[in-house]
């Protein structure tokens, strides 16, 4: 393979590009809105052949972050899509450079946690 795109955004090939079974890519920054987050995985070969998996990739996109500011102990909700990036839980997170103190709940569309310190998101 000589090119891979995820939801229309080129990925960087970092692993074997001459392997017939798999290829390793680094995901580049994705879209900033939900409408462009879901899309195809397209692998292009040097012969021009394309292999496509339709709607097989979802970038993580934050739709909302509330409240926009607070202090340690504030319960914060982040809503969006793909927030667990294919995983099943949040292992660790920081907010304004401070480690959060507790994850209350986490799904691919909403994460609720307790802020560890003062923060302002700029929203």
Secondary structure, DSSP 8 states (H G I E B T S, - for coil): --EEEETTEEEEE-S-SS-SS---EE-----SSGGGTEEEEEEE-TTS-EEEEEEEEE--EEEEEESSEE-TT-EEEEEEESTTTT-SS----EETTEE-SEEEEE-SSEEEEE-SS-EE---
